[in-house]
Amino acid sequence: MLNSRVLVLNRSYLPIHLTSARRALTLVYSGTANVVDEHYETFDFSAWACRPGGAPDEQIGTSRGSLRLPRTIVLKLFDQLPRRHVRYSRVNVFLRDEFTCQYCGEKPLRSQLNLDHVVPRAQNGRSCWENVVASCVRCNRRKGGRTPEEAGLRLRHAPTRPRWTPSLALPEPSDRHLEWQPFLSPYESRPRARRRLARNEVNRVS
């Protein structure tokens, strides 16, 4: 239970990452954070320890009795969104491009998706965010060692380096606690694939 996930908000109530219940309780006990419920009511450790309720599997035993595990905490001082580096990798390129071929727009099976160098390596093209896109096997073969213009293909979107931030790192609905919804709902319009990427690369339990 102490490894269950807790949503962490900055002082402005923006979601920034997930942590473990063990770490969340440590932050609350030390006075670094408060527990916050779905009604935006906050509790320090003493107040939270006195709050009843919660299912048996949401409580832990202490020398002073049962303690309800928090679902969301808010940091008292931190009001920024930390910058994170999104690692360049095959799977992250696929996630950035939403597993969609950037030439024909189809979404093939993962086994039928490749990486393509827009400017071919034979023409000194680099392996970087700005020169690599997801491509289906058919378009990849058609393009070969040519540029898109030379192969009569057109890019759907120019490849760029992603700039994901923790505020976009929303877990999928099946992975959420109901108590998180008031804090996550303002970001529901974000593209799901981008949220998923941010969750995989940025949103790690600390």
PyMOL commands that set and color helices and strands:
alter all, ss='L'
color gray80, all
select helices_A, chain A and resi 21-29+45-49+56-58+90-96+110-112+121-123+129-131+137-143+148-151+166-168+173-175+178-187+192-201
alter helices_A, ss='H'
color red, helices_A
select strands_A, chain A and resi 5-9+15-20+33-36+42-43+59-62+65-68+72-75+113-117+132-136
alter strands_A, ss='S'
color yellow, strands_A
deselect
rebuild
show_as cartoon
